[in-house]
Amino acid sequence: MRSAIAEGQHDFTTLTDREVEVLLLLASGEQNKRLARRLGIAERTVRAHTANIVRKLDLRSRFEAAIVSHVYAEDIRSLCSAGGRVAA
């Protein structure tokens, strides 16, 4: 069985700025409702961003996305700052 987390082949450049924000916040373990409040968006929008993240990074779940976010947080932030994006 493959492990997308262990493979470390994640193309974070495919994510929008808002998806990057959501991805970085997923590592906190907070529920979508709290993330939505924190970002000033609807909970449904957080779920949509999360689904896009899971699909774009070829992950299986929100939980995997949270782990990837935690493990690769520095890479995500440095990639975003290098590309002129604002990282959370």
Stockholm file with secondary structure:
# STOCKHOLM 1.0

chainA/1-88         MRSAIAEGQHDFTTLTDREVEVLLLLASGEQNKRLARRLGIAERTVRAHTANIVRKLDLRSRFEAAIVSHVYAEDIRSLCSAGGRVAA
#=GR chainA/1-88 SS CCCHHHHCCCCGGGSCHHHHHHHHHHTTTCCHHHHHHHHTSCHHHHHHHHHHHHHHTTCSCHHHHHHHHHHTHHHHHHHHHHTTCCCC
#=GC SS_cons        CCCHHHHCCCCGGGSCHHHHHHHHHHTTTCCHHHHHHHHTSCHHHHHHHHHHHHHHTTCSCHHHHHHHHHHTHHHHHHHHHHTTCCCC
//
